[in-house]
Amino acid sequence: MTNKNYPEESKSGINVDVKVDVATIIKYMCVASVLIVGIVFASKCIRTIINKSGKVTE
């Protein structure tokens, strides 16, 4: 007889219960995306400022 609250034991007698918190994963993915976009934008702005000052030519 199986209980719905607990997974059925495997042959080795070990139970593995994996819980995935999707909301937390999505939250951290959004934060990482904002940081990446900010870094790219900032690097473009800094490159433009340096190029206008005439110190670096590409």
N, C-alpha and C positions, 0 to 999 in steps of 0.2 A: 504494500500500500504506500503510495507516495503522498507527500504533503506538499501543497502548492507554495508554501513559504520557503521551503528549502529545496535546493537542487538535488537530484538523485546522485548518490555516491557512485564514483567510478570504480573500476576494478582495484585500483591502488588504495582506495579509501580516502582520497584527497578531494575536497570540494574547493572549487575556485569560483568566486563571485566577483564579477567585474562590473563596476558602475561607472558610467560615462556621463559627466555633467556637460551637456552640450551648450548650455547657456554660458558657462565659464569659458569654454573653448572659443565660442563666437566672440565673447567680450575681448579676450586677449588677442584674437586675430584682428579685430577692428583697431585696437590700440596699436598693434604692430604695423598695420597698414597706414595709419595716420602718421606714425613716426617715420616710416619709409618715405612717404610723400613729402613730409616736412624736410627731411634730409636732402632729397633730390631738389626741391625748390630752393632751399637755402644755398646749396652748392651752385646752382645756376645763377642766383643773385650775386653771390660772392665772385664768381667768375666774370660776370658782367661788370661789376664794380672795378675789379682788378684790370680788366681789358680797357675800360674807359680811362683809367689813370695812366695807361701807357706802359706799365711795368712788364706785362706779359703779352706776347703776340703769338697767335696761333695761325 
